[in-house]
Amino acid sequence: MGRLVITHSTYLEGLIPLLKRLVKDPAIDTITPAVIARVRGRAPELRLRVSTPISGGWKLVARRGSSAQEVFVVTALGAPELEERIATLVGSKGKG
């Protein structure tokens, strides 16, 4: 099982429980939530999407309301595989 790095005092509502389920995936090494920013538009519910490649993994962007938070994931998975696993988790809220 990978590790979830909790370094901030503020996270998007619902993000940490989702990341705790994602980090149980054997292909995930480390997940680190990072900067929160205000953005235009509104996402009525929590959305998590793969953004750009980083050294050893991917940067994700979590959106909820008018806020966005960067999330860094260290994994050997490609973007399509990671997106598929995230979609499965988002679709199974409250389970696990």
Summary of the structure (lengths in Angstrom):
residues: 96
radius of gyration: 12.4
end to end distance: 14.7
largest distance: 35.6
contacts: 262
relative contact order: 0.24
helix: 22%
strand: 50%
